Amino acid sequence: MSKFDSELWRGRAWARFQRAVQAGGDTKQLEKLWFVETLTVGDLEAVVNWCGSRGLEVDFLKRAGGIYDHSDKKITIVCGAKPQRQLVYLLHECGHHLIGMKEQHERFGMGYPQTDPELKKTFLHRVSCLEEELEAWHRGWKLGQRLGLQSLTREAFDAIRLECLKTYIKWTLRRGAKEDVDD
């Protein structure tokens, strides 16, 4: 288990910058990238602190993307990704937390039934999950705005969001569920 350590993340950003400069990269461009990455580390720290104030634990592990475990109040973020991707994943998982609270969001607050294996095979279930994912992305963006994150741009957020949404949409549209019909 790996906790967030802003000095470690800043050290990694500096090491990437130095390697890129030594490899002959454009120093001015690399300085801009390093600056944004350093800002992003500060933003990550702000979101991790926000999570802590809500009783959420945030871990950085060798896993793909991000995971929110409602029952354990725990968010897991991939440790090998660059800070900007980690920040966007973390905001998305915070979005799941926000919509998963019954008192915060009537529609998604109850979650979706996990015990009925037949329900999980339906197109309706997959569409409901897609709706929840879309709402989590929206709420994550709003949280980032509310926290005043300095490194977060709509363009960068959307690039990662759209990459993830493509996989959700493909999963939603897969054939073989009980109520799938031909177009």
Secondary structure, DSSP 8 states (H G I E B T S, - for coil): -----HHHHHHHHHHHHHHHHHTT--HHHHHHHHHHHHHHHHHHHHHHHHHHHTT-EEEEESSSSEEEETTTTEEEEESSS-HHHHHHHHHHHHHHHHHH-TTT-TTTTT----S-TTGGGSHHHHHHHHHHHHHHHHHHHHHHHHTT-SS--HHHHHHHHHHHHHHHHHHHH-S-STT----
